[in-house]
C-alpha cells in the first residue's frame, strides 16, 4: 500500500502531476467488454469440455473434490472481476462518485485524500489476489493429499512380491491422479484469474492517476 501511495502522490519538488487522461472512460469500457468476451470464451470452453466428458473425468479422477473446489472458486472470482470492471467503468466517467468524494476529502484533509482514493481503487483487489493465490495453494494441497494416498497404499502391503507390486501400482494411480489433477487445475485457475486482476490493477492505476491530475488542475485553476 505504501508503494502504491508513493506512485500516486508525487514527492515535493518532483515532476508535475500526471496529465489528465481524457481516454480513461473509453479504456474502462473496452476493458469491461474485453472481460465479457473472455468470459464468453471460457463458458464455451467449459461447455465443450462437458461435451467431451472431461468434467466427469475430473470428478472421477479426483475423489478429494479439491479440483472441483478450485474450479468453483475461479468462477466466483471471475464473476467478481466482471462486476469490478463494470464499477471501474462507471467511476471513470466525469461524474463518477469517486471523483466527487476525492474533491471533498481533498478540501477537508488533503494529507489522507490520496490514501482514501487508493483504498477505493485498489483495496478490494488485494482480497481477489489472495483468492487467486489460494488456487495455487489448493493445488499444492491436492498434491500432498495425493502423495499421502499413495503412501497409505504402500503401507498396507504385507510384502513386496511381484503380484502385490502390480496390484499396488494400480492402486497408487488414484493418489497420482489426485496430485496431478489438482496441480493442473490450480495452475490454470491462477493464470486465468491473475490475467484478469492484472488488467483491473492497471485500469485502477490510470483511474486514480486521472482523478489526482484533475484535482491538481482544479487547485491551479
Beta strands, then each sheet from edge to edge (+ up, - down):
end
